[in-house]
Amino acid sequence: MTDAGPSTPNPSHVVVIGAGWAGWGAAKALCEAGVRVTLLDGMADPTGSTPLTTTSGKPFEAGTRGFWKDYPNINALTAELGLSNVFTEFTTSAFWSPDGLEATAPVFGDALAWPSPIGQVLATATNFKRLPVADRLSIAGLLYAMLDLNRSEAVFERYDNLDALTLFRSLGISERMINDFLRPTLLVGLFKPPEDLSAAVTMELLYYYSFAHQDSFDVRWIRSSTIAEQLIAPLAQRLIDRYGLQVLGGTLATGLNLHPDTKAVASVQTRASATGENAVIDGVDAVVLTVGAKGMGALMAQSPACAAAAPELVDAGTLGAIDVVSVRLWLDAYVEVADPANVFSRFEALQGAGGTFFMLDQLQQQTEAALWGGELPRGSVIASDFYNATAIAALSDEAIVALLMRELLPVANPAFHTANVLEAEVRRYPGSVAWFSPGSFRQRPPLETAIPSLVCAGDWVRMGAREFGAKGLCQERAYVCGLEAANSLLRRGVVRSADPGGRAQHRVIAIRPDEPQVQLGRSLNAQVMNTADALGLRWPWLA
């Protein structure tokens, strides 16, 4: 990699707006190409070097996020940073309903590999505790639809315009399979129930995480503290030290200004979160926009010239977003739960939300004292997240904690009834994640916009020719999209690399290819269905 710092003569200047995975991916690729980069975010310290804590000093992180088997680029990043002991081993996950344990997702690991989905069926034969075999087998029709999904752009759009629940029923999937397994899975995977989700994006997610390969669902977690401290902080420090990255924390982008003649980005208006002070970043050659729908809408409303030049971003800003509530509990007793990662299913008290809980004292047992902010550990520490959580967010903090301790958690172990909460932290994040609603695909922002010097990145961004195998609300997809956004600016000559003869673009590692039987199935399906389309024949659910 080029080790060019800010002393390069007349380097291009790119502003990256947003410090999530996409923002850091873009900053990394641009910095390493010798481009001057300013990264800004509303968080006080987006570098991860200042831990997010409760008032008593205990660590807190919004949304417990896993790292799946097919995260090759994030895995490569950890190796590059020399981080050898960041993740736990791959772990099992459990689904809980008011009736008790519903299912357990196994770890496939190095088990005998079978062609997908045969391996998944064999391995999970005894993992469903209540769902009858006939209901499980009724999902077979969905496997065919997955083969059909990417036959052409027109076919994909027809699936995108369809809601997932309608597709499930059209394919003959049983109501029990839908309600006992698919619905809770989607509520914690895409954060909405199937009737509110694009059938296309739903199938992309289920294929990527469950059906692409036997071990696609193998997942692991951060072994200690938080993702920000373990992964983002060392990356940020490297980019600051080696490449002169400028990070503006506590800073909101409030407007994008264009050159009146060229329509290229000229400057970025900002406001300090703490003081309300306004400022302008001048001399900008390009912008990488890594915000969600809520942020996109607000920014376009204050950037009239940009909105007029790139109306696709205005459309993206009108898409819906999903409310999230994150909770962390510190208990006075250890409560045993067989699986460290868990999903709540079919609880009426969730009021339509999806829910998860994680036994952090199990996942981070080797550094348990850190979970207590250096205090002597006294019991279990639980992280719980609620998605599609508008109704949950309206409850008081006390009511949310009571919901967990009195109704939800005791299903996994009645001992939660007698444990006491020593400290609780409840935080609400309205409109914080993307909603892949039916028909939303064409409205999602493109990686390359109508303004050549303005690119978008994030897990909701359409990547076009650079499309990546990771799908849905996914750390790997967001990170790769950030790399690709930076690569686009470099490839098209919008910004200048410090080393034109070197490797200007950042490497992107592809996920494993589809298995042979999947490739064959898609080819055969395309031959049959393209002929049927020419004759005006379609599957009933796409008519």
RAGIFEN-V582169 format. One line per field, one symbol per residue. ss: DSSP state (H for helix, E for strand, - for the rest). phi: phi as a letter, one per 30 degrees, with the letter a starting at -180 (. if undefined). psi: psi as a letter, one per 20 degrees, with the letter a starting at -180 (. if undefined). A space follows every 10 residues. Layout:
ss=???
phi=???
psi=???
//
This chain:
ss=---------- --EEEEE--- HHHHHHHHHH HH---EEEEE ---------- --E-----E- ------EE-- -HHHHHHHHH ------E--- E-EEEEE--E EEEEE----- -------HHH HHH----E-- --HHHHH--H HHHHHHHH-- --HHHHHHHH H-EHHHHHHH ----HHHHHH HHHHHHHHH- ---HHH-EHH HHHHHHHHHH H-------EE -E----HHHH HHHHHHHHHH HHH--EEE-- EEEEEEEE-- ----EEEEEE EE-----EEE E----EEEE- --HHHHHHHH H--HHHHHH- HHHHHH---- EEEEEEEEEE E--------- EEEE---HHH ---EEEEEEH HHH-HHHHHH H--------- EEEEEEE--H HHH---HHHH HHHHHHHHHH H--HHHH--- EEEEEEEEEE EEEE------ HHH--E-E-- ---EEE---- -E-HHH---- ----HHHHHH HHHHHHHHHH H--------- ---------- -----HHHHH HHHHHHHHHH HHHH-----H HH-
phi=.dcccddeeh ddbccccjcd eddddddddd edcicdbccb addebddidc edbddcjddb bdidccbdec cddddddddd diccbdcddd bdbbccbedj dcabddcdhc dedcedcddd dddcecddcb ddeeddddde ddddedddec dadddedddd dcdddddedd didddddddd bddddddccc ibdddcbddd dededddddb cdbecdddbb bddbhbdedd cdeddddddd ddbiecccdh bcdcacccdd cdiddcabdb bdddcidcab cciccabccb cddddddddd dcbedddddb dddddddcdd bcdbbcbbbc ccadcdbdcd cbbcbidddd hjdcbbbbdd dddcddbedd dcijddebld bccbbcchce ddddddeddd ddeddcbddd ddaedddcdc ddabbbbcbd hcbdcddeid edcddddccd cecbbcbkdc ddchdcecdd bidbdddddd ddddddeddd ddidbcddbe dcddcddccd dedddedddd dddddddddd ddddcicbde dcd
psi=qpmpaiippl qqppppopla hgghgggggg gijkqppppq qhqgniiiio qprrhjjqqq ppooprorgm mhhhghghgh ikoilhqrrq qrqqpprhib pgqpprphck rppqppjggg gghjhjhphh oqghhgiiih hhhghhhhgk hrhggghghh iqqhgggghh ijpqhggghh ggghghhigi jqrhijqphg hghgghgghh igqhkhipqr rphqcrgghh ggghgghghg ghjkpppnrk pppiqppqph gijqphrpqr ppggijpqrp orlphrpool ragghggggh hjmggghhhm hhhgghiiqr rpqqppqppo rjqpppphph pqpppkphii liqqqqqpnh hghkhhlhhh hjkirpqiaq ppppppqlkg hghiqrghhg ghgghhgghi hhoiihhiqq ohqqppqpnp kiqqomqpji giiqqqgpai ohjoqqqrij ppicijqqhp ranpgggggh hgghgghghg hjjhqpqhnh ianhqqpppq rqqqqghggg ghgggggghh ggghjjprqh ij.
//
